[in-house]
Amino acid sequence: MFAKLALRNVKRQISNYLIYFVTVALSVALLFAVNNLSYSDRIRHLTEISTDMKAMFNMVTILSSLVTALVLSYATGFMLKLRKKEFGMYLTLGMTRRNIQTLFACETWILSGLALIVGVGLGLVIFQLIMALFVSILEIPFAVSGYSAQGIWLTLAVSVGLFALSTLASMRYLKKVSVSELLKEESVEKSERHPVFWCILSAVTLSGLVGSLVITCQSLMATFRNQESLSLLLWLTLDLVMVFLSHFTMSRTLAGMLLKNKRLKNKGTNTVILRGLSGKMTVNSLLIGALATLLVFAIVMSNVAFGEKIHSDYSIDKDCPYDVMAMYEVAGEQGVSIEEGRRIIERHSPIISQIDYQLRSLGETTLCSSILGYDEMGWTDKFMPLSQFNMLLTGCGYEPVTLEAEYLLITFVQGICDTDFSGKTVTLNGTVYSWAGSSTFYPEFVREWMYFVVPDKALEAMPVSDICAAYTLENNRPDALKLVKDLLYTVETEEGPEERCNHRVKENYRLYSNANAGTLIIGALYVSTVFVCMALAILSLKTLSTLNDERRRFEVLYRLGADVKMQKSALLRQIGAFFLMPFALPLIMTYPLGLLFGEVYEFWNFTGLSGQKAMETAVLISLVVAGVYALYFLITYRIACNHVICHGDEEKEL
């Protein structure tokens, strides 16, 4: 009996449950996709290269499950609130609490079961789309991927567990709530008081937000230069706090200040709209601030993820400009010798060309002593002949360097590059060499933090400290895992056996970099999508929770002569303003974010990307967020229309 009654209630209440249904279905679909990605055979193979991938996917699943659990709890509470009068009537008519608990549990499980089926079906498609994006990032051919039994069972287990927890919380509420509490009317919200005070506070918090964003941009560039991130983290935290405070204060005062404008208030149905918004903003300001903060975090995280991908693409050629690079310290552990390493490489691919180069050193610290902390690092002055440096440069597409009685500092650390060597000279073979500049622009041809390029004659008879070789292969994409494994050797250390390798394999760098960037992008997009969907679900449910008050307000509006078209227009503007407030700033912020990442690309010498790619990424992310936003807004507006709009007998819609 309860199953039939529950099914009838679900059919009757389907429009009210639509937000809940869509949210559950999307949550299940995203959870299904990421779980299958995590357990995919193709992804499992890549964990040998990047061990962080599995951990990141697990962290994403746990985080998303927690967020989904919170929203399901909120959505279930909304449905209880929407139907509490109905349950109160059931109790007064003789139904027991256990009967009502059973009825509501049946309704919840019917709706959740349908959402689970739809979510899994949608997840089948989303998984293939995510896999297509992931393999495109990895630059490997796409093929339709098989689904993992582990991923499917994990999705079902997590979903059922969340449904069960939500149902238990609802049954606990129905067991304890009194009949009078179920039947009593909701208190009417009052309009905001002291709008001038809140307007001033809004201006202060908005100015604080702009100031913190400007300082954050400066801190970001300083972080790249100094390799320090603590201050940046503090400013980013302050940015999120200011986003929350600015939205909190603006929502407290906006409608109240507009009500002070008599010309605007007396135009059309604006009084009804503004009074409705003013009452809502008083109670919902905390919610709006939290949702805006969540959206900003999601958009920033997505931009950072795509920025990391662009950075990784360019850093591969900088970290390992040739297909394979061998680097040996003469005084260090040899392991696989350079001759043996060449034979191993040739077993994987023929070598087209080889460039031999060296670093030389007398063990002195004439130049490197200018670097703070050089003695703790054990740095000494190491030099590369100019001819060998130019051969390496021209071999990977750079212009050669010209030096006379000068030395050029090469480093990959911006802090070292910023050190002033203008007063430092070095005497080599009787010639004094002065500073020609410092650069982080060139690829990393050696493992050293820094070295100095000087004319060849300066290094005659200087001992060799490092021997190196750069190889160009016929097959520039060999099996990186096997090649690196063959080049590894084991040494005994105080902590036990340790594997080392004196070779860099570009394909291994590419796979590692792309795997990490791909995992970060997928994780960021997944978490961002979940955050946005959950935030919008809460916003929609909060909007719909005031339908009874809105119904009374629009009944008055109808009696004053507002037809269906005017009522719908008023409702559209009212809900639109409520939805737009936490969305406007995150959407607007995509533009300065694009500009900021453009500056970062210029800083890293990403020629041709100084804004175009960054802006394209920012616009794409904002369009996706806007699409999800529009979906929830339209569903909310449609449900509200069904409950709020008053029709005359001759205008009543079928």
Buried (B, 14 or more C-beta within 10 A) or exposed (E): EBEEBBEEBBEEBEEBBBBBBBBBBBBBBBBBBBBBBBBBEBBEEBBEBBEBBBEBBEEBBEBBBEBBBEBBBBBBBBBBBBBBBEBBEBBEEEBEBEBBBBBBBBBBBBBBBBBBEBBBEBBBEBBBEBBBBBBEBBEBEEEEBEBBEEBBEBBBEBBBEBBBBBBEBBBEBBEEBEBEEBBEEEEEBEBBEEBEEBBEBBBEBBEBBEEBBEBBBEBBBBBBBEEEEEBBEEBBEBBBBBBBBBBBBBBBBBBBBBBEEEEEBEEBBBBBBBBBBBBBBBBBBEBBBBBBBBBBBBBBBBBBBBBBBBBBBBBBBBBBBBBBBBBBBEEEEEBBEBEEBBEBBEEBBEBEEBBEBBBBBBEEBBBBBBBEEBEEEEBBBBBBBBEBBBBBBEBBEBEEBEBEBBBBBBBBBBBBBEBEBEEBBBEBEEEEBBBBEBBBEBBBBBBBBBBBBBBEEBBEEBEEBBBBBBBBBEEBBBBBBEBBEBBEBEEEEEEEEEEBBBBBBBBBBBBBBBBBBBBBBBBBBBBBBBBBBBBBBBBBBBBBBBBBBBBEBBEEBBEEEBBBEBBBBBBBBBBEBBBEBBBBBBBEBBEEBBBBBBBBBBBBBBEEBBBEBBBEBBEBBBEBBEEBBEBBBEBBBEBBBEBBBBEEEEEEEE
